[in-house]
Structure formats: C-alpha cells, structure tokens
Amino acid sequence: MTESTLPDVIRTQSLVKRYGAVTALRDVSMHLRKGEVLGLIGDNGAGKSTLIKILTGFIQPTAGEIFVNGQEVKLRSVTHARSLGIETVYQDLALVNELSVYHNMFLKRELLHKPSPLLNNRAMREQARNHLERMGVNIPSVDTEVARLSGGQRQAIAIARAVYSEARILLLDEPLAAMGAKEGALILDLIRNLKAMGEVSIIMIAHNYAQVLEICDRVNLLQHGVIALDKEATETSMDELTELVMREYRTGATQAKRGQ
Amino acid sequence: MVKKVLPETTTQEAEAQPVKERPGFWSTLVRTLLRQREASITVVAILLIIYFQLSNQAFLSLANIRTLSQFVAAAAIIAAGEVMLLICGEIDLSVGQIFALAPFIMYFAYQAGLPLIVGIVLGLLASLAVGLVNGLITVLLKVPSLITTLGTLFLLSGITLTTSQGFPVLTPSAGWLNEVLGHSPYAEILWAIAIMVIMQIVLSRTRWGLHTIATGGNLLGASEAGVNVNRIKIGNFMLASLFGGFAGILECFRITSIDPLAGGTDIMFLAVAGAVIGGTALSGGLGTIVGAFLGTLVLSILRDGFTLLGVSEFTFDLILGAAILIAMILNVRLRLWREAGRE
C-alpha cells in the first residue's frame, strides 16, 4: 500500500489508563497516517472513548507516550490538543441550534468590520458558503438556523467547522450513530471528500462494520484495552470482524476476569 | 397504468417525496410562526391602541401619550438588560432594588459635597458592582441565579431602607443635567429608545451578542468552541444591573424625589413579563430587545388604558397574569414545533 510510506500524524506507545482498580486501557500502541481514515471498532467498554478522550487532551494517560507529527507530547488539555490541530467532533454537542449555520461556523472566530466591533456577516456568509461547497456539504442556505437542519446535516456542519478551524487530525465519535441511511450517506460522502482533499487525517469510532469497511483505509479493533486487530480495510472482511467480536462474546467473561 | 408497470419506482418516489418536502414545509411554517411572534406583539399593541382610543378619546391625547411614554420607559430600559441575561440563560430578580438604591448613592455622594455628575457615576458604578456580585456568586459558586438574585433583592432592599431610614428625599437639581436625565417630558423615553437600539445592535450585530445567544443556546457547546461563557454571563449580569440603576436615576429626576420603595419587584416583573411576552424564552438562547420593548409597551398600554377606562388595578393583574401564561404556552409550543421540524 502506498499509504504505508506516509508519515504518522499520531502514534501512541503502550498507553495505559487506569481508574482506580479499573483498567480502561491496558496497552494501546496504535498509529494514524497522514490523510488516512482509521476506523476504531470494539464493544462497549473496550476503551474506545477513553482512547479518544486521551488523544483530545480531555484526560491524561496513566502511562505511555503519545507522538504527534513525530514529536512526543503530553496532551495537557483540550485547548492544548487543539493547538496541535487535534479536534474531536461529538455528535449533537458542538452546534448552537439558535444560531445560523454561518454563525456556528465562525463561532469564536467571527469576522468583524474592523475597526468597528460590528460583525461582518456578509464575509462570514460568503466564506462559510464557499467552504461548505468545497467540502461538498449540501444545505439549503447558510442562513438557516441549525435547529432546522437534520442530524446528518448538523454533524456535517460540525465536521466542516472543525476542518475550517485548521484541525488536521479529526476524531469523530460515532459520527453515524442514530442516523438513517440517507443521513449516514451524507457523512460518508463528506469523509470521502475530506480523504480526497488529503489534508485531514481521521480516526472514526463506529459500530457499523459495513460502513467502516466502506469508508476506512484501515481498521483497529479494540478489545479489553488492547488493539486486538490492525488491518487494512481491504485485507479484512465483515466475516473476520464479526467472528472476532463473537469469539470475544463467548470467552468474554473469563477473559475479563483474567484481565483485571 | 404506467404506474402499475413500474411499481418500484412509484413507491420509491412516493417515499422520497415527503422526506424532501418536509424540511421545506416545516422550515417555512416555523419561520412564519417565528416572524409572527414578533409581528404579533406589534399587532396586539396596535389593536389595543385602537380599542382604547375608541373607548376613550383621551387615550391618544398628548398628555396621555406622555404619561404612557414615562410609564414604558423605565421598564423598557430594565427589560433591555434583563433580555440579555435571559438569553444567556440567567435571570436577575434584584434589578428593581438597584433601581431604588442607585439614586440614593447618587444623593449621598451629592450630600457629601461631590458634584452631582460624580454622584451619578458612583451610582452607576455601584450598580455594576451589584451585577458583578450577582454574576460571581452565580457563575463561580454555582448558585442558580434565581436564588442568588433573590438574596441580593432582599439585601439591597435592606441597604436602601436602612441608609435612607425609609424616607424619600428630594432629587438634587442641577440645571441641564436634570433635563437631560429625565426631567424634560420625553427625556426618559428617548433614553429607552436609544438603549433599545444600541442593545439590539449589540445583540444581533456584535460578537458579544452572538456569544450571549451561544451561551444560552448550548452552554457546553459554546464553551467547547472556546466562548468564555462565564465572562459572558457575568458581563450580562453587570449590564442588567447597570440598566436597573440607570433607570432608577432617570426616574428620580423625572419625579423629582427619591423613594426608597420605588421600583422593587413590580418593575422587575413588568420587565421580565414584557421580555417574555415579546418572545424571549426563559430557557435561554432566544429573544430580542425590540420584542421586549414591545412587550413592555403592550403591558403599559394595558395598564394605562384600563386606568383611563376606570378599571381597577386588580383587573389589570388578572390580565397581566393571563397574558404571561398565554405567551409562555405559545413559547413552549413553538419550541416543541421547532424540535419536531428538526426530524
């Protein structure tokens, strides 16, 4: 694969996270290549959210190293991670329903009619429209209040905003959850467009293996706080993923006991 | 016939169409309703004016318009600040008490030999300080603003009553300053209109306004995006308090005396009710300054009109209560419809 020659934008070395007696991450060594879409799958409680929270600076690991663009970093806070271009997009959390699409896109980065303190709505509207068009996000109008958009459209706006804010490593926490086929297709198209643009690398938590195999370059399966599988999407299959998870179900109870 | 030949396409189309039309239909419906909400309060105001004018020719006389404008002004100024707070998800119940205290601070400073203008500035600074305290207690100590400002309501009331010993005093007179600050017939309403225009611009055309809406609309999301929600809330507490104190100072120049029992919960509730009737959601995120102005105008027209018709204050309370309930029910319905339209 040509991608394997690309540099890693994120690499973790033996990440451990314990909450008292509970071990959420046992030993996670993973990596994300530039421009890649990595699917992160695993059962509830496997540690996906913990890993994402560590990478976004929300919590700190008990042990282990994180490298961003080859440099070792201690991600102190969400702001710190953001300053390194890492941004998590949570479903339904990011946008203000009462504001228009373009005001949401520019929230905290508003353009003003300098030197007056007045908002330059025309410029923001235009830039938001261009940016969304470039990313292939289709909405009726950037003037629309976000409350009137569908779940998929809002998710797309949130992702577009993150990319617009210079985020180069996107962590998508279940971007397709609770979404119909049509809505899901909207997000998959957006991720595909981002991939084609090649500026952004993405880690995506997902439950739907068909969608993961369709959109992701590579799949990581997290089980009991370790990466149990790391394969190119083309080299694995629904059957293999399902089999791994099912085997997990069968032996889950005993393994869990041994693990702790 | 053709449809029967291609049953699959037909069902697909039949299923696809409502999905496509739905956002359009809902968004137009919601848009009309939302527009109506601000338009409807204007219509109500006009209808009331027509009704009272037909019932009593004195309603649109110059003397009564002046009375009405004076009655609206103080409440409208307070409402302008209160709306900002309501939009960012908080409320200030103590604003009617700073209305009474600020003129006394001005008076005491003047009695102590300071120029009147300095007294006014001190009164306004004290108002800002009260807002700061309200804001800090609410934001940093996480006491709900309803409780915080209920506490400061009594606290301020106590301070005003003890320092003034419960007696009204005469407003110091200082020539032109007097006239500008409320004594000339339309000074107060001009201030109210100016404040309304400025605050509406602040709300809808500046970063502060945008962040205020964001804070009330999605507190977590706004702070995630980097909005300093605490600063926004504290700032709006200070703004609400400042307008409360300023309205009190204007009022004392108009009526030429300073009454420790002026304002109080009456004027505060009038301002809050006006804001709510004018389309502000108590849950935050929604509202306009113009709407609040129109809301207080409608309530003032009601009170003034009924007084002219010889209807008692008791009836007015009845109508005020009903108006608030109807407005709130409509508010909630609108919100539910909006959410349903979101799919």
Interface residues (C-beta under 8 A of the other chain):
Chain A: V78 T79 Y90 L93 A94 L95 V96 N97 E98 L99 H103 L107 K108 E110 L112 P117 L118 L119 N121 P140 T144 A147 R148 L149 S150 G151 K182
Chain B: V19 P23 G24 W26 S27 V30 I201 R205 T206 R207 L210 H211 I213 A214 G216 G217 N218 L220 G221 A222 E224 A225 G226 V227 G285 L286 R338 E339 G341 R342 E343
